[in-house]
Amino acid sequence: MREDKRLTRRYLTLLVGVGLLAVTLFGGIAAGAVPVTLHEVADVLRGLTTAENYRIIYYIRLPRVFCAALTGTNLALAGCILQGILRNPLADPGIIGVTAGAGLAAMALMLITPELTYFVPFAAFGGAVLASLIVFMLAWEHGIHPLRLILAGVAIAAFFGGGTAALSVFFSDKIQGTVSWMAGGFAGDSWRHVLMILPYSCVGIIATLCSYRKLNALQLGDDVAASLGIKVERTRFFLLTLAALLAASAVSVAGLLGFVGLIVPHIMRLIVGSDFEFLLPASAIFGAALVVFADMTARTVFSPVEVPVGIFLSFLGAPFFLYLLKRRMHT
């Protein structure tokens, strides 16, 4: 009976999440400096209109909302993976250096060879993987210890953050174009950005959702996982690479967004439990809804001034992180 109630709550959470995501997607398309009705949005999606708001909806709002949804999904799944393999609810792509590595590589490409911006996802993924490998090597001592991995990640994040600051100094004449990207946001995102993030997202999301059994096994401890036939270190490295791919693709179109990978998986774990069969899809859905909602709020609350969504999420995520930290210190 208790198991039936838990299963019902999990499926209900997923259903509510899908409904919430649909509402935020339509709201994100309709909200803005130019008012757009939901009827107009529906007509554009069905290809039944060429009204004057068609260009606003199709060429500005739609790609922006899609980028926000994919970014939220990718960051939430990356955080979920990292919290699973490290067995630490405070882990996310920003805290262990993955985002900083992706950001430095992407920014270097945009500043040094701006004509190659289409390859930003490749550069971001390379930077994320490099940061992950360095953290992995620093944390290795007869296997990977989760605490060492986090401490190494914090140091690498600081190092790559210094590299980003150095680029800002050396290329001060070109930095203006990347300021909004560093703050994190979706202003100016087009269908080109959707095509940049979409293939990496599809690969990363499908591979992650298919890895729930491995993540569940790792929760039982390395010895138990090994007894179940899991090659622990190889699996951990594969999952870390998946997290790097997801985080890098998000960074390539959204810039340096923080705390999504921390907040969403943690809240979802409180609601649906630690079974990754439900935790992964719930985190993906609510991560997408959170970022779309945050972007919609950031560009409408102070209209006509648009606040970068990264700033909005930082004000939301930092107090939550401190709350989690304080809570863990008293347990």
Disulfide bonds with the S-S distance in Angstrom:
none
